[in-house]
Amino acid sequence: DVHVRWLRLKIEKNPAQPTLLGTVRGVGYRINL
């Protein structure tokens, strides 16, 4: 979770509202290109 937060801080314009790196419940994470 900490590593995903760091990634969001680096790649997202607004890390509070992530659009590029999404969470898929029960599965993990997904990159939205």
TORVOMI-959597 format. One record per residue: chain; x, y, z of N, C-alpha, C, O in turn. Coordinates in Angstrom, 1 decimal. Layout:
A_X_Y_Z_X_Y_Z_X_Y_Z_X_Y_Z
...
***
This chain:
A_0.8_-1.2_0.0_0.0_0.0_0.0_0.9_1.3_0.0_0.5_2.2_-0.7
A_1.9_1.2_0.7_2.8_2.4_0.8_3.5_2.6_-0.6_3.6_3.8_-1.0
A_3.9_1.6_-1.2_4.5_1.7_-2.6_3.5_2.3_-3.6_3.9_3.1_-4.5
A_2.3_1.9_-3.5_1.2_2.4_-4.4_1.0_3.8_-4.2_0.8_4.6_-5.1
A_1.0_4.3_-2.9_0.9_5.7_-2.6_2.0_6.5_-3.2_1.8_7.6_-3.7
A_3.2_6.0_-3.1_4.4_6.7_-3.6_4.2_6.8_-5.1_4.5_7.9_-5.7
A_3.8_5.7_-5.8_3.6_5.8_-7.2_2.5_6.8_-7.6_2.7_7.6_-8.5
A_1.5_6.8_-6.9_0.4_7.8_-7.1_0.9_9.2_-7.0_0.6_10.1_-7.8
A_1.7_9.5_-5.9_2.3_10.8_-5.7_3.2_11.2_-6.9_3.2_12.4_-7.2
A_3.8_10.3_-7.5_4.7_10.6_-8.6_4.0_10.7_-10.0_4.4_11.6_-10.8
A_3.0_9.9_-10.2_2.4_9.9_-11.6_1.1_10.6_-11.7_0.7_11.0_-12.8
A_0.4_10.8_-10.6_-1.0_11.4_-10.7_-0.9_12.9_-10.6_-0.1_13.4_-9.9
A_-1.8_13.6_-11.3_-1.9_15.0_-11.2_-2.5_15.4_-9.8_-2.1_16.3_-9.2
A_-3.5_14.6_-9.4_-4.2_14.8_-8.2_-4.3_13.4_-7.5_-5.2_12.6_-7.7
A_-3.3_13.1_-6.6_-3.2_11.8_-6.0_-4.5_11.5_-5.1_-4.8_10.3_-4.9
A_-5.2_12.5_-4.7_-6.4_12.2_-3.8_-7.5_11.6_-4.7_-8.4_10.9_-4.2
A_-7.5_11.9_-6.0_-8.5_11.4_-6.9_-7.7_10.6_-8.1_-7.6_11.1_-9.2
A_-7.2_9.4_-7.8_-6.4_8.7_-8.7_-7.2_8.3_-10.0_-8.3_7.8_-9.9
A_-6.6_8.5_-11.1_-7.3_8.1_-12.4_-6.4_7.1_-13.1_-6.9_6.3_-13.9
A_-5.1_7.2_-13.0_-4.2_6.3_-13.7_-4.0_5.0_-13.0_-3.9_4.0_-13.7
A_-3.9_5.0_-11.7_-3.6_3.8_-11.0_-4.8_3.5_-10.1_-5.0_4.1_-9.1
A_-5.7_2.5_-10.5_-6.9_2.3_-9.8_-6.8_1.0_-9.0_-6.0_0.1_-9.2
A_-7.7_0.9_-8.0_-7.8_-0.2_-7.1_-8.9_-1.1_-7.6_-10.0_-0.6_-7.8
A_-8.6_-2.4_-7.7_-9.7_-3.4_-8.1_-9.9_-4.2_-6.8_-9.0_-5.0_-6.4
A_-11.1_-4.1_-6.2_-11.3_-4.7_-5.0_-11.2_-6.3_-5.1_-11.8_-6.9_-6.0
A_-10.5_-6.9_-4.2_-10.3_-8.3_-4.2_-9.3_-8.9_-5.2_-9.0_-10.1_-5.1
A_-8.8_-8.0_-6.0_-7.8_-8.4_-7.0_-6.5_-7.8_-6.8_-5.4_-8.4_-6.7
A_-6.4_-6.4_-6.8_-5.2_-5.7_-6.7_-5.3_-4.3_-7.3_-6.2_-3.6_-7.0
A_-4.4_-4.0_-8.2_-4.3_-2.7_-8.8_-4.4_-2.8_-10.3_-4.0_-3.8_-10.9
A_-4.8_-1.7_-11.0_-4.9_-1.7_-12.4_-4.4_-0.4_-12.9_-4.8_0.7_-12.4
A_-3.7_-0.4_-14.0_-3.2_0.8_-14.6_-4.2_1.2_-15.7_-4.4_0.4_-16.6
A_-4.8_2.4_-15.7_-5.7_2.9_-16.7_-5.0_3.8_-17.6_-4.6_4.9_-17.2
A_-4.8_3.4_-18.8_-4.1_4.2_-19.8_-5.0_4.9_-20.7_-4.6_5.6_-21.6
***
